[in-house]
Amino acid sequence: MKLIVLKINALALTALLAACSETEQKQVTEQIPAQPLQLQPLYLESGKKAVSVALADAVKPLKRSPVELTNSDFASPLSDVKYVVLKRGQTVTGLLNKFGFKAREVYLLAEALDGFINLDKLQAGAAIAVNKQPRSAQISLAGEYAERIDAFYENGVWQVSKNRVPTRIEVSEHAVQINHSLYGNAAEADVPGDVINAALLALSHFIDFQRQVYQGNRFEVVFERTLVTQDEELFAHQQTPLQPTYLRFKNEEDDLRLYRYDESFYLEDGRLAESFLLKTPLNGARLSSHYGQRKHPVLGYTRMHKGIDFGAPEGTPIMAAGRGTIKRADWYGSYGNAVIIEHADGYETLYAHLNGFAETLAKGGKVKQGEVIGYLGNTGLSQARHLHYEVYRHGRTVNPLNLKKLSSERLQGESLANFIAHVASLQERTTRLANLAGGDSSTYAEGLTAEAK
Ligand SMILES: [Zn+2]
């Protein structure tokens, strides 16, 4: 049974207004629309099992960084417009003609929108807000999420501006009991796929999901969704940005907690929660051959497979597994086109059978983790297109999947202090989440945002 309680979160509102009034009081009073956005009902929604309704009162908004409000951040809601949706195979010109726009006017509109949005590239399903008067007109389009492009027509001229639509943040907390797989069980518990993928990526620096996940393990996630609070129809076709902010994975060996801060995940003590070297230096790949003894597909006899193989489409970008110096990037016998990178601590990584190298790559050059170094191919002694990936420590190969070593990067000084305060502010939330039964979840609106870009 689903339990939904409508509730105004007065705390969120008070905190927001208090935060704003200190710095930007004058502007805020001018800009918050007359229909206060905080009248939006804020709600708490529980998952499978009923969560105490008292929880709604316990939810305190996070302290967010002070926001800077400017005129362009808050557009007033669209009114007197008609929403139309671009159909498959339909052109914007064709659509606007129906409203009485002349071809010339649409041509000028497309020109005026240059630099904001490309009308020719508008996807089917995109919404357009139109207000056509005999001597004037208004067209509004969705740019990025919560970004509204407004075009006004008068005296033969289009004036275009980009405006920000107010948003609120919706926070969801999920506790997941793992029975078969983290992905499967999290999906069953209504955690969105994008959030699960981001979680798997972040946790894969610590957990081998093919071997270290067992029935009874627990996964907890907090994620945020940013939602527009006006002009919803204009943004309905867009994917709402989702962001996991806290992850916990608990099995018999580990109780891992990761906190998102400044676009990366960190451990509680401020260490960057990323591997020193990536286990998988490409995206969207399938592990096609493991490390260890195996019968060689071309040579036919059993020998040590010193690396791991990943199958992926030809041309898939290959990334540097970690920060380092290019030792070679050239033809390397049976390895075909290969790159070797030297890293700290006696580590080296090798990437073989590439169909080509990144343009700027040169021997002796420095690369960062995740930087593209080449493209997947089928060169050298290779039967089918794949990446052969080897990791060496002091000249001896190691299994890339066993890499556990964390990056040595750590927050320092003021950043570290801010991060520790952030973790402390989350404590009430993470403690509550830790007490949720597996399968339970709660969702609530946290407040308004006006994050200037
Ligand atoms: Zn191989």
Residues whose N, C-alpha, C, O or C-beta is under 5 A from the ligand:
A	BS01	ZN	I308 D309 H388
